[in-house]
């Protein structure tokens, strides 16, 4: 049956240059390996042809795209202020402004002074209108703001320093910096990270404010390509902390914030498979670790003797809990954790042991800290939301648990009572209960007649908690059931949930997602009208379920998909290879090659009629190189049959980030495109 996005134009055909590979006794041919060379003029020409082919088809849905965009636009409050937070003696907040793509960062007035705009993304945007803030760190004395900007989407940030008194930048500018930074106690020195040519933050540098960057001092260099470096301060601002981290191993060093020229001191040497993080309070380190505790516990150690042999237990998780963080405050241990698949906050009085717990307290809801927490705080701000409930901000007294509403996001024209959300479970082939968060309109029947969209990720122990998205009502209002899947490989159910969905167990991620699809099709939604979507590692998930069960889907959207698993993980000259071996495996090893080969979408063709597929990519994306989706689409197109669904590649050829457009209106336009594509393939039962 034809669809609005069907395209009568002739699709691009990529040149084929067969290249034979052999490894561990297996031989295969890669016809599109030449795309790895982005300087090849044929590659850019091919991307342009694919974008033109997609645009010609997408233009046929322009009416629906415009309709959805205006719906989303109406749900975006034109001008809105965030809740404020304190930094030392001053308060700060962010503001969205009508018609502007980017938010502003403001300092609240003091002693009769007016509020002042410190940063505005619109001022910082590059020629293509793109701007992404990397870090934004206020100095302890509130005189300087360290901030970094990427104007292309390649995650190469320029670090600058704004004088708050004059709202002018200092002359020094630091290129090629990454996301983290930390101030010394006297606000005179700033620590920052620098990445190598593969975008791995491998160095920490020290900059003395008011001096040339050429005089900056290298503090630490990490030569093991599996590890990244970050730098931050402890909650009490007493220590500069440098972390080296791989996927499952950590190592921390510390520098006194009042003696920034001091050499970093090791806390505990790295041990393969031992993870830990560090804070500080009253002369002791506060350590969250999985050493001897699979779901982590909180330990304490003297600063003078910080090694593991001196660690003593402060807090242990209760059954079914995973401790994810502990913030050391003057009066409380503020613990972030997960229980039964949901986030939870727990404040423990350091003197009495009294406990205050903070949960979302709404159906299938999500709670998290909303603003920075200072060492002396006894009140924190949390945000609560769900797929159908817009966020609300609450102050919580850590001593009493009393919660007061600070702000509720206004969503014009939206009535939350018209929608429903719930957490349910599907059963995986091995009997595991797989969580799924559903959202639907109250008047949409869950009787097997409605279409459904699944969204999944399932990697790196990352968590996809249910958060409100102003785009989602445009799907729900058209009768679509939304299913946010939580497959193994993510962190929704703790560290074990991740371990059971990575390396040799990676296939569980895919079978979990498919189990949710089958569960939906068994009486909840129309099994012939299921679509699925995911980004990056979630794009790999889409590629895998598209390849394994093409007949399950009406449409698949794979955004910046990591689909050429074997080739990428064999190439140490591209970003995210060596330091990803602990997540996916090292294909140089025969057993690991075998399990990676088994699911790599590029190396397998779907059997049977293929559903509609839209893959995206970004020319400047350093995380999933654009040639991965390009090669995949080229191979699929070369082997397609007339009965297969339409196949599109949407490459972003200008500025654009890994996660899509940065501006809020540009992102709304992008989401309207994706939504229109999905709706066009969910309208009919026969595909």
C-alpha positions as CSV (number, residue, x, y, z in Angstrom):
1,X,0.0,0.0,0.0
2,X,1.5,3.4,-0.9
3,X,2.4,6.0,1.7
4,X,2.8,9.7,1.7
5,X,6.6,9.4,1.9
6,X,6.8,7.0,-1.0
7,X,9.2,8.5,-3.5
8,X,9.1,7.9,-7.3
9,X,12.6,9.4,-7.8
10,X,15.4,7.1,-8.5
11,X,17.5,6.6,-5.4
12,X,21.2,7.2,-5.3
13,X,23.5,4.4,-6.1
14,X,26.9,4.4,-4.3
15,X,30.0,3.2,-6.2
16,X,31.1,-0.3,-5.2
17,X,34.7,-1.1,-4.6
18,X,35.0,-4.6,-3.2
19,X,37.6,-5.1,-0.5
20,X,38.2,-8.5,0.9
21,X,38.6,-9.1,4.6
22,X,39.7,-12.1,6.5
23,X,39.9,-12.5,10.3
24,X,39.8,-15.6,12.6
25,X,38.9,-17.8,9.6
26,X,36.0,-15.7,8.4
27,X,36.0,-14.0,5.0
28,X,33.8,-11.1,4.0
29,X,33.6,-8.4,1.3
30,X,33.0,-4.7,2.0
31,X,31.9,-2.9,-1.1
32,X,31.7,0.5,0.6
33,X,34.8,0.7,2.8
34,X,36.0,3.6,0.6
35,X,33.5,5.8,2.4
36,X,35.8,5.8,5.4
37,X,37.8,8.5,3.6
38,X,35.7,11.5,4.1
39,X,38.0,13.6,1.9
40,X,37.0,11.5,-1.1
41,X,34.9,13.9,-3.2
42,X,32.6,11.0,-4.2
43,X,31.6,10.5,-0.6
44,X,30.3,14.1,-0.1
45,X,28.6,13.8,-3.5
46,X,26.9,10.6,-2.3
47,X,25.8,12.2,0.9
48,X,24.4,15.2,-1.0
49,X,22.5,12.8,-3.3
50,X,21.1,10.9,-0.4
51,X,20.0,14.1,1.3
52,X,18.3,15.3,-1.9
53,X,16.5,12.0,-2.3
54,X,15.3,12.1,1.3
55,X,14.2,15.8,1.0
56,X,12.3,15.1,-2.2
57,X,10.3,12.4,-0.4
58,X,10.0,14.4,2.9
59,X,8.5,17.3,1.0
60,X,5.5,15.2,0.3
61,X,4.8,15.2,4.0
62,X,5.3,19.0,4.3
63,X,1.7,19.6,5.4
64,X,1.9,17.0,8.2
65,X,5.4,18.2,9.2
66,X,4.1,21.8,9.5
67,X,1.1,20.7,11.5
68,X,3.2,18.8,14.0
69,X,5.8,21.6,14.2
70,X,3.1,24.2,15.1
71,X,1.7,21.8,17.7
72,X,5.1,21.5,19.3
73,X,5.8,25.2,19.0
74,X,2.6,26.0,20.9
75,X,3.7,23.7,23.7
76,X,7.0,25.6,24.1
77,X,6.4,28.6,26.4
78,X,7.9,31.4,24.3
79,X,9.6,33.1,27.3
80,X,10.3,31.3,30.5
81,X,12.7,31.4,33.5
82,X,14.1,28.4,35.2
83,X,14.2,28.0,39.0
84,X,17.2,29.8,40.4
85,X,20.1,28.4,42.3
86,X,22.7,29.8,44.7
87,X,26.5,29.9,44.0
88,X,28.2,31.4,46.9
89,X,26.6,34.8,47.6
90,X,24.8,35.1,44.3
91,X,21.8,33.5,42.5
92,X,21.7,32.4,38.8
93,X,19.1,31.0,36.4
94,X,18.4,30.4,32.7
95,X,15.8,32.0,30.4
96,X,14.3,31.1,27.1
97,X,13.3,34.0,25.0
98,X,10.5,34.2,22.4
99,X,11.9,33.5,18.9
100,X,15.4,32.6,20.1
101,X,16.9,29.2,19.5
102,X,19.1,29.2,22.6
103,X,18.7,29.9,26.2
104,X,20.3,32.7,28.2
105,X,22.3,32.4,31.4
106,X,21.6,35.2,33.9
107,X,22.8,36.4,37.3
108,X,20.0,37.6,39.5
109,X,20.1,41.1,40.8
110,X,21.7,41.9,44.2
111,X,21.3,45.0,46.4
112,X,19.0,46.7,44.0
113,X,21.0,45.8,40.9
114,X,19.0,44.4,37.9
115,X,19.3,40.9,36.6
116,X,22.1,40.5,34.0
117,X,22.5,38.3,31.0
118,X,25.9,36.6,31.2
119,X,25.7,34.3,28.2
120,X,23.3,34.0,25.3
121,X,23.6,31.1,22.9
122,X,22.4,33.3,20.1
123,X,25.5,35.5,20.6
124,X,27.8,32.5,20.5
125,X,26.4,30.6,17.4
126,X,28.6,30.0,14.4
127,X,27.9,30.9,10.8
128,X,25.3,28.1,10.5
129,X,23.5,29.2,13.6
130,X,24.8,26.3,15.8
131,X,26.0,26.6,19.3
132,X,26.6,24.1,22.1
133,X,27.9,25.0,25.5
134,X,30.4,22.5,26.8
135,X,31.1,23.7,30.4
136,X,29.9,26.7,32.4
137,X,31.8,27.0,35.7
138,X,31.5,30.0,38.0
139,X,34.5,31.0,40.0
140,X,34.2,30.6,43.8
141,X,34.2,34.4,44.3
142,X,31.6,35.0,41.5
143,X,34.0,37.3,39.5
144,X,34.6,35.0,36.5
145,X,32.7,32.5,34.4
146,X,34.6,29.8,32.5
147,X,32.6,28.7,29.5
148,X,33.3,26.7,26.4
149,X,31.5,26.7,23.0
150,X,31.3,24.3,20.0
151,X,29.9,26.0,16.8
152,X,29.9,23.0,14.4
153,X,28.8,20.0,16.3
154,X,32.2,18.3,16.3
155,X,32.6,18.6,20.1
156,X,35.7,20.7,19.8
157,X,35.2,23.4,22.4
158,X,36.9,26.8,22.8
159,X,37.3,27.8,26.4
160,X,36.9,31.4,27.4
161,X,36.7,33.4,30.6
162,X,34.0,36.1,31.2
163,X,34.6,38.9,33.6
164,X,31.3,39.3,35.4
165,X,31.9,42.9,36.4
166,X,32.3,44.1,32.9
167,X,30.7,41.3,30.9
168,X,33.7,41.1,28.7
169,X,35.9,38.1,27.9
170,X,39.5,38.0,29.0
171,X,42.0,37.8,26.2
172,X,43.0,34.2,26.8
173,X,41.2,31.6,24.8
174,X,41.9,27.8,25.0
175,X,41.2,25.6,22.0
176,X,40.4,21.9,21.8
177,X,39.1,21.6,25.3
178,X,36.5,19.1,26.5
179,X,33.5,19.1,28.9
180,X,35.0,19.4,32.4
181,X,36.8,22.0,34.4
182,X,37.5,23.2,38.0
183,X,38.5,26.4,39.8
184,X,41.1,26.8,42.5
185,X,39.9,28.2,45.9
186,X,41.2,31.7,45.1
187,X,39.6,31.9,41.7
188,X,43.0,32.5,40.1
189,X,43.6,29.1,38.5
190,X,41.4,27.0,36.3
191,X,41.9,23.3,35.5
192,X,40.6,21.9,32.2
193,X,40.8,18.9,30.0
194,X,42.1,18.6,26.4
195,X,41.3,15.9,23.9
196,X,43.6,14.1,21.5
197,X,42.9,13.7,17.7
198,X,40.5,10.9,18.5
199,X,38.4,13.1,20.8
200,X,39.5,11.3,24.0
201,X,40.1,13.7,26.9
202,X,43.6,12.6,27.8
203,X,45.2,15.6,29.5
204,X,44.5,17.9,32.4
205,X,46.0,21.3,32.2
206,X,46.3,24.2,34.6
207,X,45.8,27.8,33.5
208,X,46.7,30.9,35.6
209,X,44.1,33.6,34.9
210,X,45.6,36.6,33.2
211,X,48.5,34.7,31.6
212,X,49.0,33.4,28.1
213,X,47.7,29.8,27.4
214,X,51.2,29.1,26.2
215,X,52.3,29.2,29.8
216,X,49.7,26.6,30.9
217,X,51.1,23.6,32.8
218,X,50.3,19.9,32.0
219,X,49.1,18.4,35.3
220,X,48.3,14.8,34.1
221,X,48.3,12.8,30.9
222,X,46.5,9.5,30.5
223,X,48.3,7.3,28.0
224,X,46.0,4.2,28.3
225,X,43.6,4.7,25.4
226,X,40.8,2.9,27.3
227,X,40.6,5.8,29.9
228,X,39.2,9.3,29.7
229,X,40.1,12.1,32.1
230,X,37.7,14.5,33.9
231,X,38.4,17.2,36.5
232,X,36.0,18.6,39.1
233,X,35.9,20.0,42.6
234,X,34.6,18.3,45.7
235,X,31.2,19.5,47.1
236,X,33.0,21.5,49.8
237,X,35.3,23.1,47.3
238,X,38.4,21.9,49.2
239,X,39.9,19.6,46.6
240,X,40.4,19.4,42.9
241,X,39.6,15.9,41.8
242,X,41.0,14.2,38.6
243,X,39.3,11.0,37.5
244,X,40.6,8.5,34.9
245,X,37.8,6.2,33.9
246,X,37.2,3.3,31.5
247,X,33.9,1.5,31.1
248,X,34.3,-0.5,34.4
249,X,37.4,0.9,36.1
250,X,38.2,4.2,37.8
251,X,41.2,5.9,39.3
252,X,41.2,9.2,41.2
253,X,43.8,11.8,42.1
254,X,43.4,14.9,44.3
255,X,45.0,18.4,44.5
256,X,44.3,20.8,47.4
257,X,42.1,23.6,45.9
258,X,44.1,26.2,48.0
259,X,47.4,24.9,46.6
260,X,46.7,24.3,42.9
261,X,50.4,24.0,42.0
262,X,50.6,20.8,44.1
263,X,51.2,17.5,42.3
264,X,48.1,15.3,42.3
265,X,48.0,12.5,44.9
266,X,46.6,9.1,44.1
267,X,43.5,8.0,46.0
268,X,43.5,4.3,45.0
269,X,45.3,2.7,42.0
270,X,43.1,1.3,39.2
271,X,42.1,-2.3,39.4
272,X,40.4,-3.9,36.5
273,X,36.6,-4.0,37.1
274,X,36.7,-1.8,40.3
275,X,34.7,1.4,40.0
276,X,34.7,4.2,42.5
277,X,34.0,8.0,42.8
278,X,35.1,10.4,45.4
279,X,33.8,13.4,47.4
280,X,35.1,15.0,50.6
281,X,33.8,16.1,54.0
282,X,35.5,17.1,57.2
283,X,38.9,15.7,56.4
284,X,37.7,12.4,55.1
285,X,37.0,11.1,51.6
286,X,33.5,9.8,50.8
287,X,33.8,7.0,48.2
288,X,31.1,5.2,46.2
289,X,32.4,1.9,45.0
290,X,31.5,-1.6,43.7
291,X,34.5,-3.1,45.5
292,X,32.9,-5.9,47.5
293,X,29.4,-4.6,46.6
294,X,28.0,-5.3,43.1
295,X,25.4,-2.6,43.4
296,X,27.8,-0.2,45.1
297,X,28.1,1.1,48.7
298,X,29.4,4.3,50.4
299,X,32.8,4.1,52.1
300,X,35.0,6.6,54.0
301,X,38.7,7.0,54.3
302,X,41.2,9.5,55.8
303,X,42.7,12.0,53.4
304,X,46.1,11.1,54.7
305,X,45.7,7.4,54.0
306,X,43.1,7.1,51.2
307,X,43.9,3.6,50.0
308,X,41.3,0.8,49.9
309,X,42.9,-0.9,52.9
310,X,41.7,2.1,55.0
311,X,38.1,2.2,53.6
312,X,35.3,1.7,56.1
313,X,31.6,1.4,55.2
314,X,29.2,4.3,55.7
315,X,26.1,3.3,53.8
316,X,25.0,0.1,52.1
317,X,22.2,-0.4,49.6
318,X,19.0,-2.1,50.7
319,X,17.9,-5.2,48.7
320,X,16.9,-4.2,45.2
321,X,18.8,-0.9,45.2
322,X,21.7,0.5,43.2
323,X,23.6,3.4,44.7
324,X,24.7,5.7,41.8
325,X,26.1,8.8,43.7
326,X,26.6,10.2,47.2
327,X,27.0,14.0,47.7
328,X,28.8,14.8,50.9
329,X,27.1,17.8,52.6
330,X,27.8,19.4,56.0
331,X,24.8,17.8,57.7
332,X,23.7,15.0,55.3
333,X,24.8,12.3,53.0
334,X,22.6,12.9,49.9
335,X,22.4,9.6,48.1
336,X,21.2,9.1,44.5
337,X,20.0,5.5,43.9
338,X,17.6,3.3,42.0
339,X,15.1,0.9,43.4
340,X,12.9,-1.4,41.4
341,X,13.8,0.4,38.2
342,X,13.0,3.9,39.4
343,X,15.2,6.7,40.7
344,X,15.2,7.8,44.3
345,X,16.9,10.3,46.5
346,X,17.8,9.6,50.1
347,X,19.2,12.1,52.7
348,X,20.8,10.6,55.7
349,X,21.5,12.8,58.7
350,X,25.2,12.5,59.5
351,X,24.7,12.9,63.2
352,X,21.5,11.0,63.9
353,X,21.1,8.6,60.9
354,X,17.6,9.9,60.3
355,X,16.5,9.3,56.7
356,X,14.4,11.4,54.3
357,X,13.5,9.7,51.1
358,X,12.4,11.6,47.9
359,X,10.4,9.7,45.2
360,X,8.5,11.0,42.2
361,X,5.1,10.1,43.8
362,X,3.4,10.1,40.4
363,X,2.6,7.2,38.0
364,X,5.7,5.9,36.3
365,X,7.5,9.1,37.3
366,X,11.0,10.3,37.5
367,X,12.8,12.4,40.1
368,X,16.2,14.0,40.0
369,X,18.2,16.9,41.5
370,X,17.4,20.0,39.5
371,X,20.0,22.5,40.5
372,X,23.6,22.4,41.9
373,X,23.9,21.5,45.5
374,X,26.3,23.3,47.8
375,X,28.1,21.8,50.8
376,X,26.1,23.7,53.4
377,X,22.7,23.2,51.9
378,X,19.9,21.6,54.0
379,X,17.3,22.2,51.3
380,X,17.6,20.9,47.7
381,X,15.5,21.4,44.6
382,X,14.2,18.4,42.8
383,X,12.3,18.0,39.5
384,X,9.5,15.5,39.1
385,X,8.0,14.5,35.7
386,X,6.8,11.6,33.6
387,X,6.1,10.9,29.9
388,X,2.7,12.6,30.4
389,X,3.3,14.9,33.4
390,X,5.2,18.1,32.6
391,X,8.1,18.8,35.0
392,X,7.5,20.5,38.4
393,X,10.2,21.8,40.7
394,X,10.1,21.3,44.4
395,X,12.2,22.4,47.3
396,X,12.8,19.6,49.9
397,X,13.9,20.1,53.4
398,X,16.5,17.4,54.0
399,X,15.8,17.5,57.8
400,X,12.0,17.2,57.7
401,X,11.2,16.0,54.2
402,X,8.7,18.8,53.7
403,X,8.3,19.5,50.0
404,X,7.2,22.8,48.6
405,X,6.3,23.5,44.9
406,X,8.6,26.1,43.4
407,X,7.6,26.0,39.8
408,X,5.4,24.0,37.4
409,X,6.2,24.1,33.7
410,X,3.3,25.6,31.8
411,X,2.5,23.8,28.6
412,X,0.0,25.8,26.6
413,X,-3.0,23.8,25.4
414,X,-1.9,20.6,27.1
415,X,-4.1,18.8,29.6
416,X,-2.2,16.0,31.4
417,X,-5.5,14.4,32.6
418,X,-6.2,13.4,29.0
419,X,-3.3,11.0,29.0
420,X,-2.2,7.9,30.9
421,X,1.2,6.4,31.7
422,X,2.3,3.1,33.4
423,X,5.2,0.9,34.0
424,X,4.7,-2.7,32.7
425,X,6.9,-5.7,32.0
426,X,7.4,-8.0,29.1
427,X,9.0,-11.4,29.3
428,X,12.3,-12.0,27.5
429,X,13.0,-15.4,25.9
430,X,15.2,-16.4,28.9
431,X,12.3,-15.5,31.3
432,X,13.7,-12.1,32.4
433,X,11.1,-9.4,33.1
434,X,11.8,-6.4,30.9
435,X,10.5,-3.0,32.0
436,X,8.6,-0.8,29.6
437,X,7.1,2.6,30.3
438,X,3.9,3.2,28.3
439,X,2.1,6.4,27.5
440,X,-1.2,6.8,25.7
441,X,-4.3,9.0,25.4
442,X,-7.0,8.0,27.8
443,X,-9.4,7.5,24.9
444,X,-7.0,5.2,23.0
445,X,-8.1,1.6,23.5
446,X,-5.3,-0.8,24.5
447,X,-7.1,-3.7,22.8
448,X,-4.8,-4.5,19.9
449,X,-6.1,-1.9,17.4
450,X,-3.8,1.1,18.0
451,X,-0.4,1.6,16.4
452,X,2.6,1.8,18.7
453,X,6.1,3.4,18.7
454,X,8.9,1.8,20.7
455,X,12.0,3.8,21.8
456,X,15.1,2.1,23.2
457,X,18.8,2.5,24.0
458,X,20.3,-0.2,26.3
459,X,24.0,0.4,26.6
460,X,26.8,1.9,28.8
461,X,24.5,1.4,31.9
462,X,22.8,4.6,30.7
463,X,19.3,5.1,32.0
464,X,16.3,6.3,29.9
465,X,14.0,7.5,32.6
466,X,10.6,8.8,31.5
467,X,10.7,12.5,31.0
468,X,8.2,14.8,29.4
469,X,8.7,15.7,25.8
470,X,6.5,18.3,24.1
471,X,6.7,16.3,20.9
472,X,5.1,13.2,22.3
473,X,1.5,14.5,22.6
474,X,1.5,14.9,18.8
475,X,1.9,11.1,18.5
476,X,-0.5,10.3,21.4
477,X,-3.2,12.6,20.0
478,X,-3.1,10.6,16.8
479,X,-3.8,7.4,18.6
480,X,-0.3,6.1,18.9
481,X,0.8,4.1,22.0
482,X,4.3,5.0,23.1
483,X,6.6,2.4,24.7
484,X,9.9,3.4,26.2
485,X,11.8,0.2,26.6
486,X,14.4,-0.5,29.3
487,X,16.4,-3.4,27.9
488,X,19.4,-5.0,29.5
489,X,22.6,-3.1,28.7
490,X,21.1,0.0,30.3
491,X,21.2,0.9,34.0
492,X,17.5,1.0,34.9
493,X,17.8,-2.1,37.1
494,X,21.3,-1.6,38.4
495,X,24.8,-2.7,37.5
496,X,23.8,-6.3,36.9
497,X,21.3,-5.0,34.3
498,X,24.2,-3.5,32.4
499,X,26.5,-6.6,32.8
500,X,23.7,-8.8,31.4
501,X,23.5,-6.6,28.2
502,X,27.0,-5.9,27.2
503,X,30.0,-7.8,25.8
504,X,29.1,-11.5,25.3
505,X,25.6,-10.8,26.6
506,X,24.8,-8.0,24.2
507,X,22.2,-10.0,22.3
508,X,20.0,-9.7,25.4
509,X,19.5,-6.0,24.5
510,X,18.0,-6.9,21.2
511,X,15.8,-9.8,22.4
512,X,14.5,-7.7,25.3
513,X,13.4,-4.9,22.9
514,X,11.8,-7.5,20.6
515,X,10.1,-9.1,23.6
516,X,8.4,-5.8,24.3
517,X,7.3,-5.5,20.7
518,X,5.8,-9.0,20.8
519,X,4.1,-8.3,24.2
520,X,2.5,-5.1,22.7
521,X,1.4,-7.1,19.6
522,X,-0.3,-9.7,21.9
523,X,-3.4,-7.7,22.5
524,X,-2.3,-4.2,23.4
525,X,-1.4,-2.7,20.1
526,X,-1.8,-3.6,16.4
527,X,1.1,-5.9,15.6
528,X,1.2,-4.8,12.0
529,X,1.6,-1.2,13.0
530,X,4.6,-1.2,15.2
531,X,7.5,1.3,14.7
532,X,10.8,1.6,16.6
533,X,13.3,4.4,17.1
534,X,16.7,4.9,18.8
535,X,19.9,7.0,18.6
536,X,23.6,6.0,18.6
537,X,23.9,2.8,20.6
538,X,20.1,2.9,20.4
539,X,20.6,3.1,16.6
540,X,22.6,-0.1,16.8
541,X,19.5,-1.6,18.7
542,X,17.3,-0.5,15.8
543,X,19.7,-2.0,13.2
544,X,19.8,-5.2,15.1
545,X,16.0,-5.6,15.5
546,X,15.5,-4.5,11.8
547,X,17.9,-7.2,10.7
548,X,16.6,-10.0,13.0
549,X,12.9,-9.4,12.6
550,X,12.1,-7.1,9.7
551,X,8.6,-8.4,9.5
552,X,7.9,-7.2,13.1
553,X,8.1,-3.5,12.0
554,X,6.1,-1.1,9.9
555,X,8.9,1.5,10.2
556,X,12.4,1.9,11.8
557,X,14.2,5.1,12.6
558,X,17.9,4.6,13.3
559,X,19.5,7.9,14.3
560,X,23.3,8.2,14.0
561,X,23.3,4.3,14.3
562,X,26.5,2.5,15.3
563,X,25.9,-0.3,12.8
564,X,29.4,-1.2,11.3
565,X,30.5,-2.8,14.6
566,X,33.3,-5.0,13.3
567,X,35.0,-2.5,11.1
568,X,34.8,0.4,13.6
569,X,36.0,-1.7,16.5
570,X,39.0,-2.8,14.4
571,X,40.0,0.8,13.5
572,X,42.0,2.4,16.3
573,X,42.3,5.6,14.2
574,X,38.7,6.7,14.7
575,X,37.1,8.0,18.0
576,X,35.6,5.6,20.5
577,X,37.3,2.4,19.5
578,X,39.9,1.4,22.1
579,X,38.0,2.9,25.0
580,X,34.8,1.1,23.7
581,X,36.3,-2.4,23.8
582,X,35.1,-2.9,27.4
583,X,31.5,-2.3,26.2
584,X,31.3,-4.1,22.9
585,X,34.4,-6.4,22.8
586,X,37.7,-6.4,21.0
587,X,37.3,-8.1,17.6
588,X,41.0,-8.9,17.4
589,X,40.1,-11.7,19.9
590,X,38.4,-14.7,18.2
591,X,35.7,-15.3,20.8
592,X,34.8,-11.6,21.1
593,X,34.8,-11.3,17.3
594,X,32.3,-14.1,17.1
595,X,29.7,-12.5,19.4
596,X,30.2,-9.0,17.7
597,X,29.9,-10.5,14.2
598,X,26.6,-12.2,15.2
599,X,24.8,-8.9,15.7
600,X,26.7,-6.4,13.6
601,X,23.9,-5.0,11.3
602,X,26.2,-4.0,8.4
603,X,27.4,-7.6,8.2
604,X,23.9,-9.1,7.9
605,X,21.0,-8.6,5.6
606,X,17.4,-8.8,6.7
607,X,15.6,-11.9,5.5
608,X,12.2,-11.3,4.1
609,X,10.4,-8.1,3.2
610,X,12.0,-5.0,4.8
611,X,10.0,-2.3,6.5
612,X,10.5,1.4,5.9
613,X,13.8,2.6,7.2
614,X,15.1,6.1,7.9
615,X,18.7,6.4,9.0
616,X,20.3,9.7,10.0
617,X,23.9,10.9,10.3
618,X,25.9,14.1,10.8
619,X,29.0,15.1,8.8
620,X,30.7,16.5,11.9
621,X,29.7,13.8,14.4
622,X,32.8,12.5,16.2
623,X,31.0,9.7,18.0
624,X,29.3,7.7,15.2
625,X,31.1,8.6,12.0
626,X,28.7,9.5,9.2
627,X,30.1,6.8,6.9
628,X,28.6,4.1,9.2
629,X,24.9,4.8,8.3
630,X,26.0,5.8,4.8
631,X,27.6,2.4,4.2
632,X,24.7,0.6,5.7
633,X,22.1,2.3,3.6
634,X,24.2,1.8,0.5
635,X,24.4,-2.0,1.1
636,X,20.8,-2.3,2.0
637,X,19.8,-0.4,-1.2
638,X,22.0,-2.5,-3.4
639,X,20.2,-5.6,-2.1
640,X,16.7,-4.3,-1.9
641,X,13.7,-5.8,-3.8
642,X,10.7,-3.9,-5.2
643,X,8.5,-5.3,-2.3
644,X,10.7,-3.7,0.4
645,X,9.6,-0.5,2.2
646,X,11.3,2.8,1.4
647,X,14.9,3.4,2.5
648,X,16.3,6.8,3.3
649,X,19.5,8.4,4.6
650,X,19.2,11.9,6.1
651,X,22.7,13.2,6.5
652,X,23.2,16.5,8.2
653,X,25.8,18.2,6.0
654,X,26.2,21.5,7.8
655,X,26.7,22.1,11.5
656,X,24.9,19.5,13.6
657,X,25.6,17.5,16.7
658,X,25.4,13.8,17.5
659,X,22.0,14.3,19.1
660,X,20.6,16.5,16.3
661,X,20.0,20.3,16.0
662,X,20.9,22.3,19.1
663,X,18.4,25.1,18.8
664,X,15.0,24.5,20.3
665,X,13.0,25.5,17.2
666,X,15.5,23.7,14.9
667,X,15.1,20.6,17.0
668,X,11.3,21.0,16.9
669,X,11.5,21.1,13.0
670,X,13.7,18.0,13.1
671,X,11.3,16.1,15.4
672,X,8.4,17.1,13.2
673,X,10.1,15.5,10.2
674,X,10.7,12.2,12.1
675,X,7.2,12.2,13.6
676,X,5.7,12.7,10.1
677,X,7.7,9.9,8.7
678,X,6.6,7.6,11.5
679,X,2.9,8.5,11.2
680,X,3.0,8.0,7.5
681,X,3.9,4.4,8.0
682,X,1.6,3.7,11.0
683,X,-1.6,4.8,9.4
684,X,-2.4,1.5,7.5
685,X,-2.4,-2.0,8.8
686,X,-1.2,-3.6,5.6
687,X,2.4,-2.6,4.8
